[in-house]
Every structure is written in C-alpha cells, then in structure tokens.
Amino acid sequence: MSNLNLKAKKETTYDAIVIGSGASGGWAAKELCEKGLKTLVLERGRMVRHIEDYPTASKAPWEFEFRGTVPIEKRSGVGAARWGREETMHWAIADDEQPYIEEKPFRWFRGYHVGGKSLLWARGTQRWSDYDFEGPARDGYAVDWPIRYKDLEPWFGHVETFAGFCGSQDGLAELPDQVVQPGFELSCIEKYYSDQLKIHYGNRHLIQGRMAHLTNPQDIHKQQGRNQCQHQNMCNRGCVYGGYFSSNAATLPWAEKTGNLTIRPNSVVESIIYDDEKGKAIGVRIIDRHTKEAMEFFSKIIFVNASTINSNAILLNSKSTRFPAGLGNDNGLLGKYLGSHNYRGGGFATYEGFFDKAQEGQHPGHAYVPRFRNVFKQDTDFLRGYAIGMSGSRRLGSDTSMIGHQLRDNLLNKEYGVWTMSAWMQGEMVLEEDNHMRLSETETDKYGIPKIVMSVEWKENDDKMTKDFMEQQQEMFEKMGFKNISVRDSGNPPGSDIHEMGGVRMGHDSKTSLLNKYNQMHACPNVFVSDGACMTSTSTQNPTLMFMTLTARAANYAVDELKKMNL
C-alpha cells in the first residue's frame, strides 16, 4: 500500500504549480517551463485551444440564426450580462458556478476557461513610470512600492518583445516609451484634438493607443505561429490569426513546446496546502469541476495567478495551524486594500469640420491621453489622477424614416455626417483598508468552498476625480470648438472596468504588506503572487502589462532561488 501511495504522489508531483492560465499565469508557465521546470497549470474552467476552440471567430452577421441575438431560453441560468450575444456567449459562466455576496455593489467579470481574460481583455498596454510607483510615497497614502521603474525596465522589454505591441514612441516622462511596432493611425479629428491640446495646454498629449496587436510581426511572433492583425474588430471571439496577444496564442503553446507543461482544466482550486513541520507550502488542493472529487497536487514552488479576487480567496481559504487566518496572513491585511479603476466619467461631442475627409476601414485600437493631473506636483484637491481613452470618427448612416424602395436605397447608400469624439476616464482608485473582500462564514458554493463577500465602494477621492474629469473634458471640448457636448458620471459601481487589483500587496515591510519586491510571500517564501492581487496601487494605465512583467521577473527569480536551494 505504501508503494502505491508513493507512486500516486509521484504522478501528482511537479517542480512548479501555476494557479490560473490567463495573462499572468501564461507568463509564469512560459518562463518556468523554459527554465526546465516540470510545471502544472491548474485552470478552473474548460479547455480552450487556440483556433480550434473559437467557434464564432470571423463569422459574418448573417451566419448567426438571429444575427447574434440570443433567445431568452438559451440565456436562462447563464450569467451573460457582458457576453450575452451569440458571438461571445461561449465565454459566459453559469449563474451557479461561483455566486458571490455583494455587501456593496460590485461587478465581477470572469474568464473561466484556459486563457482566462487574456481572450477577453481590451488589450491596452502602457508602461508605468516612477511617477506611478512613487505615488503612495509622495502623498503618504497607503505603503510605498518596493520597486521602481529601473527594476522593471528590462522586464518590460522582455515581455513586449515576445508578446508584440503596437503604438508610438512619444518621449513622455510620465509614460515611458516601449518596444512597439507601428501603431494604429489617428483619424483627422484625433490629430486635430492632439494639436489643439498642445496649443491650449502644453502639458497634455493625445497619442496613439499602445495595444497588444501585431502590425509588423517579427521572427519571434512567426515562431509562435501568429500573424498580423486583420482589423476585423472581432477580438473577443478569439482570433484565429493570433493578431493580438493571448495566453492561448502565445505563452501556453510556447511552454508546451518545451515538453515541461501539463495543463489541467476543470480544476477548482480550494486551497494551498501548508506543511507546518516543513514550514512551507507543499501543494494545492482542488475540486474537479465535473466529478466534485477532491485531489491534491504537489510542488516545490507555487504561483498564484487566479485573477485578483480568486487569488485572494484561495489564500484566505488556505488555513493551517501556522496560518489560521489564511496563508501568509500574519498581519491580517489579506483581502484588504482592494480596488479597481474608476471608469465612471464619460464624454461625447461633435465637430463640424473636415467635411472633405473620411476614414476608411477600422482598427481595434483607440487614442489615449496619458495622466496629466498630480504628475509632477500635487495640483488638485484629490490624490493621484486619471488617463483618458478617446475615439474619433465620422458618422455614417441612413435616413430610415420611410419604407419600401426608398428605405432600401438609403440603407445601401449611406451618407456621411459630422465628426464625433468620445472620451472615457480611467482613474486611479486610491486603495483603502476598508475596501476589502473576505470569505463568508455561513455560505458555501456548490463545491463546498466559502462564498466570496465583496465590500468595495467609491470614496470621496473618486467622486472628486470624476467631477474634475467632467469639468476638464467639458473645457477641452469647448476650447477646441466642439458642439453638442455631453459629459456624464455613469455611477457604475467598482469592478465595471475588469481591472480588480490589490489584497495581497507588495511592500518593504512584512507588517504592512504580504509580498516582497519579487512577489514572494514574506511568510511563505515558496509561494508567489503576481497577478492583480499583488498591486500596491493602481495608477491609471491598463494593468495587464504590469501583471505579465512582474510575473516574468518573479518566475526567473524563483528559478534562481530554487537553484540556490533557498526554496
């Protein structure tokens, strides 16, 4: 019997376990497998293979039974608020898969399949500067980041070269230049807006959005089997060309080629196993999604990349004699200082000019205004700042007020109208201790795992920031001669941006943080957390590049520590 047990344990033992297969989990798998570690990737959802498992990719509208509309009976029992059309319905999860308790309103969008939200993201990719890393230290709110731009600069380049991004080199101190391919060209109205910003403000800039799309694939991307973005704007269905970065198209297949990767889908992680005698984590306990069977897998190191909220939940549920409040949670801060980006502010206006111009085709990007508030000095009555996403285009439509032949002719011969410009804020939510998540003491899900309780709300700082965006966007539109100006506060709750961050923050001191500068748990050094949960602050940039970069750096550090026998 003991021999049988030894054999069974050997078959479930790896050098490394990665929890989650999304953007950061894929990078952990790639780096660890390349360094020779036999790596198990545990994914809660189903298997999705690149190309073969994108059922609606490149389909035309008339190929769907109801032009993409999903009948009510097919939506029953499915949480399809965001993915409720037939084009993307395959990403929706069942209502009973993981219900959570909203102590305060919170929108939580998940990607439960191999590749996670790397198949669903908006693909914005901007580096942080020291103005972002130094935010908490400058204003004294929260704790200081244990790293600065120089620590990540080579790793930004490492990730950007492999993943493939496009955009412009802008020479801005507040938004460092990146390894990019040619960006998506600005429309004439966006170029006009950019020129007017320089005239009226000087320190505000509208630039090409930096996006995770291939516009000029290099040899490294061709080796991945990826091709140039085709501008189909069907990204969230899955891209058969591999035109944008995803785990499925890039990092996971790359890891698989090493022969060191094992992917186990349908594995709901229940907890991390801590051995009190050895003084370290020894493995991961899962529930098989189909059989509900409990299983255990073992490894020398563990990377937690289950996405922010689930990473927090797994650690909180990983209780032991040593850690009765959750793995590594000696200071009681696990699950606290949680937040997202503030997308509440929006704006729209029209411009009566450039009637001799029109744009042709489409592209999956947008223009971008980097943060200009409180960058070089504190110049407002709120902390931190916001970036602005912008998109300008010319209206093209038809008069549909009639019927018959005239309606048909109008639909077939659309007419150009005025130029329009849309704007949306992406504000930094200052992370506060009472914005948190925890596990329910009384309710469990269908796997017997405690339900997650979300308790996150906007604060006065978020309200002031939203108000400032609305005032500034109104003023900018007016100074540039736009008409029909509308600015608004949507009032959407936190989480609406899919940018959850915090709860397992990095820091210098184990008394005020959970992780060190290499994303390594202070109190359990062979466990690393490098997804959004690790973030000390959120800044204003789209965060996925940070998650991937921190993960690549942490994985290489972990391998070095293994070789030194420190883990």
Secondary structure as UniProt FT lines:
FT   HELIX           2..11
FT   STRAND          13..19
FT   HELIX           23..34
FT   TURN            35..36
FT   STRAND          39..42
FT   TURN            50..53
FT   TURN            55..58
FT   HELIX           61..63
FT   TURN            65..68
FT   HELIX           72..75
FT   TURN            76..77
FT   STRAND          78..79
FT   TURN            81..83
FT   TURN            86..88
FT   HELIX           89..91
FT   STRAND          93..94
FT   TURN            95..97
FT   STRAND          101..102
FT   TURN            114..115
FT   HELIX           116..119
FT   HELIX           130..133
FT   HELIX           135..139
FT   HELIX           149..163
FT   STRAND          166..167
FT   TURN            173..174
FT   STRAND          181..182
FT   HELIX           188..200
FT   STRAND          207..208
FT   HELIX           219..223
FT   TURN            224..225
FT   HELIX           235..237
FT   TURN            240..241
FT   HELIX           247..251
FT   HELIX           252..257
FT   TURN            258..259
FT   STRAND          261..264
FT   STRAND          267..275
FT   TURN            276..279
FT   STRAND          280..288
FT   TURN            289..291
FT   STRAND          294..304
FT   HELIX           308..316
FT   TURN            324..325
FT   TURN            327..328
FT   TURN            330..331
FT   TURN            334..335
FT   STRAND          336..339
FT   STRAND          341..342
FT   STRAND          345..351
FT   TURN            355..356
FT   STRAND          367..369
FT   STRAND          386..397
FT   HELIX           404..412
FT   STRAND          415..428
FT   TURN            433..434
FT   STRAND          436..444
FT   TURN            446..447
FT   STRAND          450..455
FT   HELIX           460..479
FT   TURN            480..481
FT   STRAND          483..489
FT   TURN            494..497
FT   STRAND          501..503
FT   TURN            510..512
FT   TURN            517..518
FT   STRAND          520..521
FT   TURN            525..526
FT   STRAND          527..529
FT   HELIX           532..534
FT   HELIX           544..563
FT   TURN            564..565
//
